[in-house]
Amino acid sequence: MLLKKLILATSLAMSANAVYAGCGIESGRVNIVGNEFPAIHTVVKAAEACAGDGVTITANLTADHQKINLAGLQGNPAEYTSAIIANSSIVALINADVLRPLDDLIEKYGQDIPKSNLITIDGKVMAVAFMANAQHLTYRKDVLEQIGVEPPKTYEALLEAAKLIREKGIMENPVGGAYQSGWNLATEFVNMYIGAGGDFFKPGTAEVAINNAQGVAALEMMKALTEYMNPDFLTHDSNATGAEVEAGNVALMNMWGSRVGVLMDEDGAEEVVYSNVAVAGPMTVAGGTVPATTLWWDGWTVAKNISDEDAEATFVSMMTGTSPDILNDETMAQAVWMLEGYEPAPVNKGVFAAIQASAKPYPMLPYMGLLQTALGDNLSDYLQDKESAEAALSDIEATYTTAAKEKGFLN
């Protein structure tokens, strides 16, 4: 039932991709660019099984994928034949006209893909979704037991717990977070601003509207959290934050559901750490009732500037990589898979809690990427006490407005 709610929230549904024995392709070049977490590695590994007999498959999985995917798709022929994207990053690729509509390939190879799994924009299928994601509370249950505190449901309660942990000498910097300058930091603001009840744009326009009380409240909470983080928080992405958890330095954080599984296994951490990592639903902030998080989907695309042969090889291999056949005891808990046969694991309950709490999907607007970039480029100074919250928000609005005019979204 919860998964069905997610499907409704993101306009997606369960998948039942066909299984292609031997993948059914005999030639073509496949080169995939995407993020680097376990679920993506699983997809690419399964896709790579289509290699051989004239089919070459390579991949570049990196945390910097969003910095290189556009450039890698713009050449002719494009360097990458497929980009694994999410509901935030697909917009920039569509705006740049580097993705191939998939309708003809679906008609030829993908008739078994449910229509509800197809990301359709302006009447054309531009991506195929395969997993859902959200950020939510991740915590050390043994540490909270030491201070006699229940898992926090609000960011204000999280701050109180962090203060107790520090005062009792358990951890000096017990809060973690993907606060790396750029995309990660911008995403944390988006979460917090939504939780504070803010709207990003004036109704029906591309005119930004974040320099308000909700924007200030979001920034003030973010700064308060950094007081309990590693002083190098502006360099910490999800990987670095996870490493802090495994080192036993962090007890509380807002973490992606797709990143928690590796924190619960014995690789890279002592037993006292990995056996005590637990998840709960997303938190609220500033007295709001909307969770301070967003719902996401991940999916795959096919490049526009490649040959039909390469496009067909890419389509079939990626469809194979997101087949229900990839589900097993090891992979089942890596993500909230949108695949037939998926069975939710305890590690996934944070994502489902976000769905149950009616968390909002990340805004998939053509100009949202410009705001995300402006946020990522202009928040660091405020968090380092170099300017006020109002000044930071003003800088963000000015940066966004300039970019939006250049792209034709504003006059």
Contacts in CASP RR format, 6 or more apart in sequence:
PFRMAT RR
TARGET T0000
AUTHOR 0000-0000-0000
METHOD contacts of the structure
MODEL  1
MLLKKLILATSLAMSANAVYAGCGIESGRVNIVGNEFPAIHTVVKAAEAC
AGDGVTITANLTADHQKINLAGLQGNPAEYTSAIIANSSIVALINADVLR
PLDDLIEKYGQDIPKSNLITIDGKVMAVAFMANAQHLTYRKDVLEQIGVE
PPKTYEALLEAAKLIREKGIMENPVGGAYQSGWNLATEFVNMYIGAGGDF
FKPGTAEVAINNAQGVAALEMMKALTEYMNPDFLTHDSNATGAEVEAGNV
ALMNMWGSRVGVLMDEDGAEEVVYSNVAVAGPMTVAGGTVPATTLWWDGW
TVAKNISDEDAEATFVSMMTGTSPDILNDETMAQAVWMLEGYEPAPVNKG
VFAAIQASAKPYPMLPYMGLLQTALGDNLSDYLQDKESAEAALSDIEATY
TTAAKEKGFLN
2 344 0 8 1.000
2 352 0 8 1.000
2 355 0 8 1.000
2 356 0 8 1.000
3 14 0 8 1.000
3 336 0 8 1.000
3 342 0 8 1.000
3 344 0 8 1.000
3 352 0 8 1.000
3 355 0 8 1.000
4 13 0 8 1.000
5 355 0 8 1.000
5 356 0 8 1.000
6 12 0 8 1.000
6 132 0 8 1.000
6 295 0 8 1.000
6 336 0 8 1.000
6 351 0 8 1.000
6 352 0 8 1.000
6 355 0 8 1.000
7 13 0 8 1.000
7 14 0 8 1.000
7 116 0 8 1.000
7 338 0 8 1.000
9 295 0 8 1.000
9 355 0 8 1.000
9 358 0 8 1.000
9 359 0 8 1.000
9 361 0 8 1.000
10 87 0 8 1.000
10 129 0 8 1.000
10 132 0 8 1.000
10 295 0 8 1.000
10 296 0 8 1.000
10 297 0 8 1.000
10 361 0 8 1.000
11 116 0 8 1.000
12 116 0 8 1.000
12 117 0 8 1.000
12 119 0 8 1.000
12 129 0 8 1.000
12 132 0 8 1.000
12 297 0 8 1.000
12 338 0 8 1.000
13 114 0 8 1.000
13 116 0 8 1.000
13 117 0 8 1.000
13 338 0 8 1.000
14 114 0 8 1.000
14 116 0 8 1.000
14 117 0 8 1.000
14 338 0 8 1.000
14 339 0 8 1.000
14 340 0 8 1.000
14 342 0 8 1.000
15 113 0 8 1.000
15 114 0 8 1.000
15 117 0 8 1.000
15 129 0 8 1.000
15 130 0 8 1.000
15 322 0 8 1.000
15 324 0 8 1.000
15 338 0 8 1.000
15 339 0 8 1.000
15 340 0 8 1.000
16 112 0 8 1.000
16 113 0 8 1.000
16 114 0 8 1.000
16 324 0 8 1.000
16 339 0 8 1.000
16 340 0 8 1.000
17 110 0 8 1.000
17 112 0 8 1.000
17 113 0 8 1.000
17 319 0 8 1.000
17 322 0 8 1.000
17 323 0 8 1.000
17 324 0 8 1.000
17 339 0 8 1.000
17 340 0 8 1.000
18 110 0 8 1.000
18 111 0 8 1.000
18 112 0 8 1.000
18 113 0 8 1.000
18 319 0 8 1.000
18 323 0 8 1.000
19 320 0 8 1.000
19 323 0 8 1.000
19 324 0 8 1.000
19 325 0 8 1.000
20 316 0 8 1.000
20 319 0 8 1.000
20 320 0 8 1.000
20 323 0 8 1.000
22 49 0 8 1.000
22 50 0 8 1.000
23 49 0 8 1.000
23 50 0 8 1.000
23 55 0 8 1.000
23 316 0 8 1.000
23 317 0 8 1.000
23 320 0 8 1.000
24 50 0 8 1.000
24 316 0 8 1.000
25 50 0 8 1.000
25 55 0 8 1.000
25 312 0 8 1.000
25 313 0 8 1.000
25 316 0 8 1.000
25 317 0 8 1.000
26 53 0 8 1.000
26 54 0 8 1.000
26 55 0 8 1.000
27 53 0 8 1.000
27 54 0 8 1.000
27 55 0 8 1.000
27 309 0 8 1.000
27 313 0 8 1.000
28 54 0 8 1.000
28 55 0 8 1.000
28 56 0 8 1.000
28 307 0 8 1.000
28 309 0 8 1.000
28 310 0 8 1.000
28 312 0 8 1.000
28 313 0 8 1.000
29 55 0 8 1.000
29 56 0 8 1.000
29 81 0 8 1.000
29 306 0 8 1.000
29 310 0 8 1.000
29 313 0 8 1.000
30 47 0 8 1.000
30 50 0 8 1.000
30 51 0 8 1.000
30 55 0 8 1.000
30 56 0 8 1.000
30 57 0 8 1.000
30 58 0 8 1.000
30 81 0 8 1.000
30 82 0 8 1.000
30 310 0 8 1.000
30 313 0 8 1.000
30 314 0 8 1.000
30 317 0 8 1.000
30 318 0 8 1.000
31 57 0 8 1.000
31 58 0 8 1.000
31 59 0 8 1.000
31 60 0 8 1.000
31 79 0 8 1.000
31 80 0 8 1.000
31 81 0 8 1.000
31 82 0 8 1.000
32 44 0 8 1.000
32 47 0 8 1.000
32 57 0 8 1.000
32 58 0 8 1.000
32 59 0 8 1.000
32 60 0 8 1.000
32 61 0 8 1.000
32 80 0 8 1.000
32 81 0 8 1.000
32 82 0 8 1.000
32 83 0 8 1.000
32 84 0 8 1.000
32 300 0 8 1.000
32 314 0 8 1.000
32 318 0 8 1.000
33 59 0 8 1.000
33 60 0 8 1.000
33 61 0 8 1.000
33 62 0 8 1.000
33 65 0 8 1.000
33 68 0 8 1.000
33 69 0 8 1.000
33 72 0 8 1.000
33 80 0 8 1.000
33 82 0 8 1.000
33 83 0 8 1.000
33 84 0 8 1.000
34 40 0 8 1.000
34 59 0 8 1.000
34 60 0 8 1.000
34 61 0 8 1.000
34 62 0 8 1.000
34 65 0 8 1.000
34 69 0 8 1.000
34 83 0 8 1.000
34 84 0 8 1.000
34 85 0 8 1.000
35 61 0 8 1.000
35 62 0 8 1.000
35 63 0 8 1.000
35 65 0 8 1.000
35 84 0 8 1.000
36 61 0 8 1.000
36 62 0 8 1.000
36 63 0 8 1.000
36 65 0 8 1.000
36 239 0 8 1.000
37 238 0 8 1.000
37 256 0 8 1.000
37 258 0 8 1.000
37 259 0 8 1.000
38 258 0 8 1.000
38 261 0 8 1.000
38 262 0 8 1.000
38 331 0 8 1.000
38 334 0 8 1.000
38 335 0 8 1.000
39 131 0 8 1.000
39 258 0 8 1.000
39 298 0 8 1.000
39 331 0 8 1.000
39 334 0 8 1.000
39 335 0 8 1.000
39 337 0 8 1.000
40 61 0 8 1.000
40 84 0 8 1.000
40 298 0 8 1.000
41 61 0 8 1.000
42 326 0 8 1.000
42 331 0 8 1.000
42 334 0 8 1.000
43 84 0 8 1.000
43 130 0 8 1.000
43 300 0 8 1.000
43 318 0 8 1.000
43 321 0 8 1.000
43 322 0 8 1.000
43 326 0 8 1.000
44 59 0 8 1.000
44 61 0 8 1.000
44 84 0 8 1.000
44 321 0 8 1.000
46 320 0 8 1.000
46 321 0 8 1.000
46 322 0 8 1.000
46 323 0 8 1.000
46 325 0 8 1.000
46 326 0 8 1.000
47 57 0 8 1.000
47 59 0 8 1.000
47 317 0 8 1.000
47 318 0 8 1.000
47 320 0 8 1.000
47 321 0 8 1.000
48 57 0 8 1.000
48 59 0 8 1.000
48 317 0 8 1.000
49 320 0 8 1.000
49 321 0 8 1.000
50 57 0 8 1.000
50 313 0 8 1.000
50 316 0 8 1.000
50 317 0 8 1.000
50 320 0 8 1.000
51 57 0 8 1.000
51 317 0 8 1.000
55 313 0 8 1.000
55 317 0 8 1.000
57 317 0 8 1.000
60 68 0 8 1.000
60 80 0 8 1.000
62 68 0 8 1.000
63 237 0 8 1.000
63 238 0 8 1.000
63 239 0 8 1.000
65 83 0 8 1.000
65 84 0 8 1.000
66 89 0 8 1.000
66 183 0 8 1.000
69 80 0 8 1.000
69 83 0 8 1.000
69 85 0 8 1.000
69 89 0 8 1.000
69 93 0 8 1.000
70 92 0 8 1.000
70 93 0 8 1.000
70 96 0 8 1.000
70 98 0 8 1.000
72 78 0 8 1.000
72 79 0 8 1.000
72 80 0 8 1.000
73 79 0 8 1.000
73 80 0 8 1.000
73 83 0 8 1.000
73 93 0 8 1.000
73 96 0 8 1.000
73 98 0 8 1.000
73 99 0 8 1.000
73 303 0 8 1.000
73 304 0 8 1.000
73 305 0 8 1.000
74 96 0 8 1.000
74 98 0 8 1.000
74 305 0 8 1.000
75 305 0 8 1.000
76 305 0 8 1.000
77 305 0 8 1.000
77 306 0 8 1.000
77 307 0 8 1.000
77 310 0 8 1.000
78 98 0 8 1.000
78 303 0 8 1.000
78 304 0 8 1.000
78 305 0 8 1.000
78 306 0 8 1.000
80 303 0 8 1.000
81 302 0 8 1.000
81 303 0 8 1.000
81 306 0 8 1.000
81 310 0 8 1.000
81 311 0 8 1.000
81 313 0 8 1.000
81 314 0 8 1.000
82 300 0 8 1.000
82 301 0 8 1.000
82 302 0 8 1.000
82 303 0 8 1.000
82 314 0 8 1.000
82 318 0 8 1.000
83 89 0 8 1.000
83 93 0 8 1.000
83 99 0 8 1.000
83 300 0 8 1.000
83 301 0 8 1.000
83 303 0 8 1.000
84 298 0 8 1.000
84 299 0 8 1.000
84 300 0 8 1.000
84 301 0 8 1.000
85 93 0 8 1.000
85 127 0 8 1.000
85 298 0 8 1.000
85 299 0 8 1.000
85 300 0 8 1.000
85 301 0 8 1.000
86 133 0 8 1.000
86 296 0 8 1.000
86 297 0 8 1.000
86 298 0 8 1.000
86 299 0 8 1.000
86 362 0 8 1.000
87 296 0 8 1.000
87 297 0 8 1.000
87 361 0 8 1.000
87 362 0 8 1.000
87 364 0 8 1.000
88 187 0 8 1.000
88 296 0 8 1.000
88 362 0 8 1.000
88 364 0 8 1.000
88 368 0 8 1.000
88 369 0 8 1.000
88 372 0 8 1.000
90 99 0 8 1.000
90 119 0 8 1.000
90 126 0 8 1.000
90 127 0 8 1.000
90 301 0 8 1.000
90 364 0 8 1.000
91 364 0 8 1.000
91 365 0 8 1.000
91 366 0 8 1.000
91 368 0 8 1.000
91 369 0 8 1.000
92 369 0 8 1.000
93 99 0 8 1.000
93 301 0 8 1.000
94 121 0 8 1.000
94 126 0 8 1.000
94 366 0 8 1.000
95 366 0 8 1.000
95 407 0 8 1.000
97 304 0 8 1.000
98 303 0 8 1.000
98 304 0 8 1.000
98 305 0 8 1.000
99 126 0 8 1.000
99 127 0 8 1.000
99 301 0 8 1.000
99 302 0 8 1.000
99 303 0 8 1.000
99 304 0 8 1.000
100 301 0 8 1.000
100 302 0 8 1.000
100 303 0 8 1.000
100 304 0 8 1.000
100 306 0 8 1.000
100 311 0 8 1.000
101 124 0 8 1.000
101 125 0 8 1.000
101 126 0 8 1.000
102 118 0 8 1.000
102 124 0 8 1.000
102 125 0 8 1.000
102 126 0 8 1.000
102 127 0 8 1.000
102 128 0 8 1.000
102 301 0 8 1.000
102 302 0 8 1.000
102 315 0 8 1.000
103 124 0 8 1.000
103 125 0 8 1.000
105 302 0 8 1.000
105 311 0 8 1.000
105 312 0 8 1.000
105 315 0 8 1.000
106 113 0 8 1.000
106 118 0 8 1.000
106 125 0 8 1.000
108 312 0 8 1.000
109 312 0 8 1.000
109 315 0 8 1.000
109 316 0 8 1.000
109 319 0 8 1.000
110 315 0 8 1.000
110 319 0 8 1.000
113 128 0 8 1.000
113 319 0 8 1.000
117 128 0 8 1.000
117 129 0 8 1.000
117 130 0 8 1.000
117 338 0 8 1.000
118 125 0 8 1.000
118 127 0 8 1.000
118 128 0 8 1.000
118 129 0 8 1.000
119 125 0 8 1.000
119 126 0 8 1.000
119 127 0 8 1.000
119 128 0 8 1.000
119 129 0 8 1.000
119 297 0 8 1.000
119 299 0 8 1.000
120 126 0 8 1.000
126 301 0 8 1.000
127 299 0 8 1.000
127 300 0 8 1.000
127 301 0 8 1.000
128 299 0 8 1.000
128 300 0 8 1.000
128 318 0 8 1.000
128 319 0 8 1.000
128 322 0 8 1.000
129 297 0 8 1.000
129 298 0 8 1.000
129 299 0 8 1.000
129 338 0 8 1.000
130 298 0 8 1.000
130 299 0 8 1.000
130 300 0 8 1.000
130 322 0 8 1.000
130 337 0 8 1.000
130 338 0 8 1.000
130 339 0 8 1.000
131 258 0 8 1.000
131 297 0 8 1.000
131 298 0 8 1.000
131 299 0 8 1.000
131 335 0 8 1.000
131 336 0 8 1.000
131 337 0 8 1.000
131 338 0 8 1.000
132 295 0 8 1.000
132 296 0 8 1.000
132 297 0 8 1.000
132 298 0 8 1.000
132 335 0 8 1.000
132 336 0 8 1.000
132 338 0 8 1.000
132 351 0 8 1.000
132 355 0 8 1.000
133 256 0 8 1.000
133 257 0 8 1.000
133 258 0 8 1.000
133 295 0 8 1.000
133 296 0 8 1.000
133 297 0 8 1.000
133 298 0 8 1.000
133 335 0 8 1.000
133 336 0 8 1.000
133 351 0 8 1.000
134 256 0 8 1.000
134 257 0 8 1.000
134 282 0 8 1.000
134 293 0 8 1.000
134 294 0 8 1.000
134 295 0 8 1.000
134 296 0 8 1.000
134 350 0 8 1.000
134 351 0 8 1.000
134 354 0 8 1.000
134 355 0 8 1.000
134 359 0 8 1.000
135 187 0 8 1.000
135 191 0 8 1.000
135 254 0 8 1.000
135 255 0 8 1.000
135 256 0 8 1.000
135 257 0 8 1.000
135 282 0 8 1.000
135 293 0 8 1.000
135 294 0 8 1.000
135 354 0 8 1.000
136 254 0 8 1.000
136 255 0 8 1.000
136 257 0 8 1.000
136 279 0 8 1.000
136 280 0 8 1.000
136 281 0 8 1.000
136 282 0 8 1.000
136 293 0 8 1.000
136 350 0 8 1.000
136 351 0 8 1.000
136 353 0 8 1.000
136 354 0 8 1.000
137 151 0 8 1.000
137 152 0 8 1.000
137 158 0 8 1.000
137 252 0 8 1.000
137 253 0 8 1.000
137 254 0 8 1.000
137 279 0 8 1.000
137 280 0 8 1.000
137 281 0 8 1.000
137 282 0 8 1.000
137 283 0 8 1.000
137 350 0 8 1.000
138 245 0 8 1.000
138 252 0 8 1.000
138 253 0 8 1.000
138 254 0 8 1.000
138 255 0 8 1.000
138 257 0 8 1.000
138 260 0 8 1.000
138 263 0 8 1.000
138 277 0 8 1.000
138 278 0 8 1.000
138 279 0 8 1.000
138 280 0 8 1.000
139 151 0 8 1.000
139 152 0 8 1.000
139 251 0 8 1.000
139 252 0 8 1.000
139 253 0 8 1.000
139 277 0 8 1.000
139 278 0 8 1.000
139 279 0 8 1.000
139 280 0 8 1.000
140 245 0 8 1.000
140 248 0 8 1.000
140 250 0 8 1.000
140 251 0 8 1.000
140 252 0 8 1.000
140 273 0 8 1.000
140 276 0 8 1.000
140 277 0 8 1.000
140 278 0 8 1.000
141 151 0 8 1.000
141 276 0 8 1.000
141 277 0 8 1.000
141 278 0 8 1.000
142 272 0 8 1.000
142 276 0 8 1.000
143 165 0 8 1.000
143 170 0 8 1.000
143 171 0 8 1.000
143 174 0 8 1.000
143 251 0 8 1.000
143 276 0 8 1.000
144 150 0 8 1.000
144 151 0 8 1.000
144 161 0 8 1.000
144 251 0 8 1.000
146 168 0 8 1.000
146 170 0 8 1.000
147 161 0 8 1.000
147 164 0 8 1.000
147 165 0 8 1.000
147 168 0 8 1.000
147 170 0 8 1.000
149 157 0 8 1.000
149 160 0 8 1.000
149 161 0 8 1.000
149 164 0 8 1.000
151 278 0 8 1.000
151 280 0 8 1.000
152 158 0 8 1.000
152 160 0 8 1.000
152 161 0 8 1.000
152 252 0 8 1.000
152 283 0 8 1.000
153 280 0 8 1.000
153 281 0 8 1.000
153 283 0 8 1.000
153 284 0 8 1.000
154 283 0 8 1.000
154 284 0 8 1.000
154 285 0 8 1.000
154 287 0 8 1.000
155 192 0 8 1.000
155 221 0 8 1.000
155 225 0 8 1.000
155 283 0 8 1.000
155 284 0 8 1.000
155 285 0 8 1.000
155 292 0 8 1.000
156 285 0 8 1.000
157 283 0 8 1.000
158 175 0 8 1.000
158 225 0 8 1.000
158 252 0 8 1.000
158 283 0 8 1.000
159 224 0 8 1.000
159 225 0 8 1.000
159 228 0 8 1.000
161 174 0 8 1.000
161 252 0 8 1.000
162 174 0 8 1.000
162 175 0 8 1.000
162 228 0 8 1.000
162 251 0 8 1.000
162 252 0 8 1.000
163 228 0 8 1.000
165 171 0 8 1.000
165 174 0 8 1.000
165 251 0 8 1.000
165 252 0 8 1.000
166 172 0 8 1.000
166 173 0 8 1.000
166 174 0 8 1.000
166 228 0 8 1.000
170 251 0 8 1.000
171 248 0 8 1.000
171 249 0 8 1.000
171 250 0 8 1.000
171 251 0 8 1.000
173 228 0 8 1.000
173 229 0 8 1.000
173 230 0 8 1.000
173 231 0 8 1.000
173 249 0 8 1.000
173 250 0 8 1.000
174 228 0 8 1.000
174 249 0 8 1.000
174 250 0 8 1.000
174 251 0 8 1.000
174 252 0 8 1.000
175 225 0 8 1.000
175 228 0 8 1.000
175 229 0 8 1.000
175 250 0 8 1.000
175 251 0 8 1.000
175 252 0 8 1.000
175 253 0 8 1.000
176 229 0 8 1.000
176 230 0 8 1.000
176 233 0 8 1.000
176 236 0 8 1.000
176 241 0 8 1.000
176 244 0 8 1.000
176 245 0 8 1.000
176 250 0 8 1.000
176 252 0 8 1.000
176 253 0 8 1.000
177 188 0 8 1.000
177 225 0 8 1.000
177 229 0 8 1.000
177 233 0 8 1.000
177 236 0 8 1.000
177 241 0 8 1.000
177 253 0 8 1.000
177 254 0 8 1.000
177 255 0 8 1.000
178 184 0 8 1.000
178 187 0 8 1.000
178 188 0 8 1.000
178 236 0 8 1.000
178 237 0 8 1.000
178 238 0 8 1.000
178 241 0 8 1.000
178 255 0 8 1.000
178 256 0 8 1.000
179 185 0 8 1.000
179 188 0 8 1.000
179 222 0 8 1.000
179 226 0 8 1.000
179 229 0 8 1.000
179 233 0 8 1.000
179 234 0 8 1.000
179 236 0 8 1.000
179 383 0 8 1.000
180 234 0 8 1.000
180 235 0 8 1.000
180 236 0 8 1.000
180 237 0 8 1.000
180 240 0 8 1.000
181 234 0 8 1.000
181 235 0 8 1.000
181 376 0 8 1.000
181 377 0 8 1.000
181 379 0 8 1.000
181 380 0 8 1.000
182 373 0 8 1.000
182 375 0 8 1.000
182 376 0 8 1.000
182 377 0 8 1.000
182 379 0 8 1.000
183 372 0 8 1.000
183 376 0 8 1.000
184 236 0 8 1.000
184 237 0 8 1.000
184 238 0 8 1.000
185 234 0 8 1.000
185 375 0 8 1.000
185 376 0 8 1.000
185 379 0 8 1.000
185 380 0 8 1.000
186 372 0 8 1.000
186 373 0 8 1.000
186 375 0 8 1.000
186 376 0 8 1.000
186 379 0 8 1.000
187 294 0 8 1.000
187 372 0 8 1.000
188 222 0 8 1.000
188 254 0 8 1.000
189 218 0 8 1.000
189 219 0 8 1.000
189 222 0 8 1.000
189 375 0 8 1.000
189 376 0 8 1.000
189 379 0 8 1.000
190 294 0 8 1.000
190 362 0 8 1.000
190 363 0 8 1.000
190 372 0 8 1.000
190 375 0 8 1.000
191 254 0 8 1.000
191 292 0 8 1.000
191 293 0 8 1.000
191 294 0 8 1.000
192 218 0 8 1.000
192 219 0 8 1.000
192 221 0 8 1.000
192 222 0 8 1.000
192 285 0 8 1.000
192 292 0 8 1.000
193 200 0 8 1.000
193 210 0 8 1.000
193 214 0 8 1.000
193 215 0 8 1.000
193 218 0 8 1.000
194 290 0 8 1.000
194 292 0 8 1.000
194 293 0 8 1.000
194 294 0 8 1.000
194 360 0 8 1.000
195 218 0 8 1.000
195 284 0 8 1.000
195 285 0 8 1.000
195 286 0 8 1.000
195 288 0 8 1.000
195 290 0 8 1.000
195 291 0 8 1.000
195 292 0 8 1.000
196 214 0 8 1.000
196 215 0 8 1.000
196 217 0 8 1.000
196 218 0 8 1.000
196 221 0 8 1.000
196 285 0 8 1.000
196 286 0 8 1.000
196 288 0 8 1.000
196 292 0 8 1.000
197 214 0 8 1.000
197 286 0 8 1.000
197 288 0 8 1.000
197 290 0 8 1.000
198 210 0 8 1.000
198 212 0 8 1.000
198 214 0 8 1.000
198 215 0 8 1.000
199 209 0 8 1.000
200 208 0 8 1.000
200 209 0 8 1.000
200 210 0 8 1.000
200 363 0 8 1.000
200 368 0 8 1.000
200 371 0 8 1.000
201 207 0 8 1.000
201 208 0 8 1.000
201 209 0 8 1.000
201 365 0 8 1.000
201 367 0 8 1.000
202 208 0 8 1.000
202 209 0 8 1.000
206 365 0 8 1.000
206 367 0 8 1.000
206 404 0 8 1.000
206 409 0 8 1.000
206 410 0 8 1.000
207 401 0 8 1.000
207 410 0 8 1.000
208 371 0 8 1.000
208 396 0 8 1.000
208 397 0 8 1.000
208 400 0 8 1.000
208 401 0 8 1.000
208 404 0 8 1.000
210 371 0 8 1.000
210 393 0 8 1.000
210 396 0 8 1.000
210 397 0 8 1.000
211 390 0 8 1.000
211 393 0 8 1.000
211 394 0 8 1.000
211 396 0 8 1.000
211 397 0 8 1.000
212 393 0 8 1.000
214 286 0 8 1.000
215 389 0 8 1.000
215 393 0 8 1.000
216 389 0 8 1.000
216 390 0 8 1.000
216 393 0 8 1.000
217 285 0 8 1.000
217 286 0 8 1.000
218 285 0 8 1.000
219 379 0 8 1.000
219 382 0 8 1.000
219 389 0 8 1.000
219 392 0 8 1.000
219 393 0 8 1.000
220 389 0 8 1.000
221 285 0 8 1.000
221 286 0 8 1.000
222 379 0 8 1.000
222 383 0 8 1.000
223 382 0 8 1.000
223 383 0 8 1.000
226 233 0 8 1.000
226 383 0 8 1.000
229 236 0 8 1.000
230 236 0 8 1.000
230 244 0 8 1.000
230 249 0 8 1.000
233 383 0 8 1.000
234 380 0 8 1.000
234 383 0 8 1.000
234 384 0 8 1.000
236 244 0 8 1.000
238 255 0 8 1.000
238 256 0 8 1.000
238 259 0 8 1.000
241 250 0 8 1.000
241 253 0 8 1.000
241 255 0 8 1.000
242 250 0 8 1.000
242 255 0 8 1.000
242 259 0 8 1.000
242 262 0 8 1.000
242 263 0 8 1.000
244 250 0 8 1.000
245 253 0 8 1.000
245 263 0 8 1.000
245 269 0 8 1.000
245 273 0 8 1.000
245 277 0 8 1.000
246 263 0 8 1.000
246 268 0 8 1.000
246 269 0 8 1.000
246 273 0 8 1.000
246 274 0 8 1.000
247 269 0 8 1.000
248 269 0 8 1.000
248 270 0 8 1.000
248 273 0 8 1.000
254 282 0 8 1.000
254 283 0 8 1.000
254 292 0 8 1.000
254 293 0 8 1.000
255 263 0 8 1.000
257 279 0 8 1.000
257 335 0 8 1.000
257 336 0 8 1.000
257 347 0 8 1.000
257 348 0 8 1.000
257 350 0 8 1.000
257 351 0 8 1.000
258 334 0 8 1.000
258 335 0 8 1.000
260 277 0 8 1.000
260 279 0 8 1.000
260 347 0 8 1.000
261 333 0 8 1.000
261 334 0 8 1.000
261 347 0 8 1.000
263 269 0 8 1.000
263 274 0 8 1.000
263 277 0 8 1.000
264 274 0 8 1.000
264 277 0 8 1.000
264 347 0 8 1.000
265 274 0 8 1.000
266 274 0 8 1.000
268 274 0 8 1.000
279 346 0 8 1.000
279 347 0 8 1.000
279 349 0 8 1.000
279 350 0 8 1.000
280 349 0 8 1.000
280 350 0 8 1.000
280 353 0 8 1.000
281 291 0 8 1.000
281 349 0 8 1.000
281 350 0 8 1.000
281 353 0 8 1.000
281 354 0 8 1.000
281 357 0 8 1.000
282 291 0 8 1.000
282 292 0 8 1.000
282 293 0 8 1.000
282 350 0 8 1.000
282 353 0 8 1.000
282 354 0 8 1.000
282 357 0 8 1.000
282 359 0 8 1.000
283 291 0 8 1.000
283 292 0 8 1.000
284 290 0 8 1.000
284 291 0 8 1.000
284 292 0 8 1.000
285 292 0 8 1.000
290 358 0 8 1.000
290 359 0 8 1.000
290 360 0 8 1.000
291 354 0 8 1.000
291 357 0 8 1.000
291 358 0 8 1.000
291 359 0 8 1.000
291 360 0 8 1.000
293 354 0 8 1.000
293 359 0 8 1.000
294 359 0 8 1.000
294 360 0 8 1.000
294 361 0 8 1.000
294 362 0 8 1.000
295 354 0 8 1.000
295 355 0 8 1.000
295 359 0 8 1.000
295 360 0 8 1.000
295 361 0 8 1.000
295 362 0 8 1.000
296 361 0 8 1.000
296 362 0 8 1.000
297 338 0 8 1.000
298 335 0 8 1.000
299 322 0 8 1.000
300 318 0 8 1.000
300 322 0 8 1.000
302 311 0 8 1.000
302 314 0 8 1.000
302 315 0 8 1.000
302 318 0 8 1.000
303 311 0 8 1.000
303 314 0 8 1.000
306 314 0 8 1.000
322 339 0 8 1.000
323 339 0 8 1.000
324 339 0 8 1.000
324 340 0 8 1.000
324 341 0 8 1.000
324 342 0 8 1.000
326 339 0 8 1.000
327 337 0 8 1.000
327 339 0 8 1.000
327 341 0 8 1.000
327 342 0 8 1.000
331 337 0 8 1.000
332 342 0 8 1.000
332 343 0 8 1.000
332 345 0 8 1.000
333 345 0 8 1.000
333 346 0 8 1.000
333 347 0 8 1.000
333 348 0 8 1.000
335 348 0 8 1.000
336 342 0 8 1.000
336 344 0 8 1.000
336 348 0 8 1.000
336 351 0 8 1.000
336 352 0 8 1.000
344 352 0 8 1.000
362 368 0 8 1.000
366 409 0 8 1.000
367 404 0 8 1.000
367 407 0 8 1.000
367 409 0 8 1.000
370 400 0 8 1.000
370 403 0 8 1.000
370 404 0 8 1.000
370 407 0 8 1.000
370 409 0 8 1.000
371 396 0 8 1.000
371 400 0 8 1.000
373 399 0 8 1.000
373 403 0 8 1.000
374 396 0 8 1.000
374 397 0 8 1.000
374 399 0 8 1.000
374 400 0 8 1.000
374 403 0 8 1.000
375 396 0 8 1.000
377 399 0 8 1.000
378 392 0 8 1.000
378 395 0 8 1.000
378 396 0 8 1.000
378 399 0 8 1.000
379 392 0 8 1.000
379 396 0 8 1.000
381 387 0 8 1.000
381 392 0 8 1.000
381 395 0 8 1.000
382 388 0 8 1.000
382 389 0 8 1.000
382 391 0 8 1.000
382 392 0 8 1.000
387 395 0 8 1.000
401 410 0 8 1.000
404 410 0 8 1.000
405 411 0 8 1.000
END
